[in-house]
Amino acid sequence: MRLRAGELDAQLQKSLAPAYLIHGDEPLLALEAADAIRAAARSKGFTEREVMFAEAGFDWSALVHAGASQSLFGERKLLELRLAAGRVPAAAAQAIEACLSRPGPDLLLLMSMPRPEGSNWWKAGWFTAFESGGIVLEAQPLARAALPQWIAGRLARQRQKASAEALAFLAEHVEGNLLAARQEIAKLALLAPAGEIGLEQLRAAVSNVARYDFEALAEALHGGDFPQFARALAGLRGEGESIAGIAWRLGEELAALARVKTGLARGRRQDQLFTENRIFRAAQPRCEKALRRHSAARLREAVVRMSRIERASKGVGSVAPWDELLRLGLEFAHGSGR
C-alpha cells in the first residue's frame, strides 16, 4: 500500500504493518515518519532495534541474516535499513525481497532511502514486495499551495492559529525549507500565547529562511505563477546555483512535455507517455498543468530558448541568461499558447 506522509498516523493507529519503506527528498517528512513508526513499534513491544547503513561495499547477506535471526532474549525486533543512494543494486534487491518473503510477527523492517533511481523502479520486485506486504511512504516536498495548510496544522498542535494572510506570509518566508519551518513554528510556541497569532506578531518573530530549488521553479513556471517564479529564480541565483544547470534541467523537462503533448494528440495514454519520458510521480502534477496550458509547438519553442540560455551561460551568444529565463517565465504566465 502506498501512503503520503500525512496519512501515516491514521494507518499506525489502526495497525502496524510488517514492513515500511520511506523514500523521497523531503528530509523532515522522512525523519518524522520514521520517528512515528519507531514509536508505534515500541508501543507494540518491539524493544530490540538494529540499524544497518547500506553504503558502498555493504554485505547484503548481513541483511538476510539479520532478518532471519531470532533475538537471544525472545524480544520483538525493529530492523532498520538505511540506503545512502536511490539506486538499488541487484544484490540489494535480492536481499530485500528475501527479508520480505518470510515476514514474522517478531520482526518489523523499516527501510529509508532517497527517491529511487533507474528506469521503472516502481515495477521492481523489491518495491512491489513492499507495496504488497507493507507500506510505502512518499516523503516528497510539499507543493507551494499546500504549505499554508501544513503550517496551520502544525500551529494547531500547539493550540495556535493564524489568519489566511498570516499563513501566506509565513509560507513565503519558509518556502522550500520544512526543517526551518518547523523551527519557526516551534519558536512561535515560545513567543506567542495560545490562540490566534496576528500578522504583526509573525512579522516580528519570523526569519526569512526560504530556500528555493528546481522543483519550486518548475512548479511556478508550469502553473503560470510569475511572482513565485521570479522569487524562486532570484533565490536560486542568490544561492549560487548554475544557470546552465537550471536551463538544462528545464529544457529536458520541457522537451519531455512536448513529446507527451504530441503523443496525447495521437490518442496515446498519458500514464504511458509519462513513463516513457521519465516524468516521475513527484513531477507529474506540475507537468499536467503545463500540458493543459501549452501547445506542443510552444513547448518546443521553449526548449530552443532553454538551449540558447544554456549556451549564453557558457559565453556563447549575446543574451543575458538570467534575464532571458525571467522573460520566459513572464511569457508563460500569459496566454495558453494552445
MOHUKA-V787187 format. One record per run of one state. SS is the DSSP state (h for helix, s for strand, l for the rest). FROM is the first residue (numbers start at 1). LEN is the number of residues. If there is no record, write none. Layout:
SS|FROM|LEN ; SS|FROM|LEN
This chain:
l|1|1 ; s|2|3 ; h|5|10 ; l|15|4 ; s|19|5 ; l|24|3 ; h|27|17 ; l|44|4 ; s|48|7 ; l|55|6 ; h|61|8 ; l|69|8 ; s|77|7 ; l|84|6 ; h|90|12 ; l|102|5 ; s|107|7 ; l|114|7 ; h|121|3 ; l|124|1 ; h|125|9 ; l|134|1 ; s|135|4 ; l|139|5 ; h|144|14 ; l|158|2 ; s|160|3 ; l|163|1 ; h|164|11 ; l|175|3 ; h|178|14 ; l|192|3 ; s|195|3 ; l|198|1 ; h|199|7 ; l|206|8 ; h|214|10 ; l|224|2 ; h|226|13 ; l|239|4 ; h|243|23 ; l|266|4 ; h|270|7 ; l|277|4 ; h|281|13 ; l|294|2 ; h|296|18 ; l|314|7 ; h|321|12 ; l|333|6
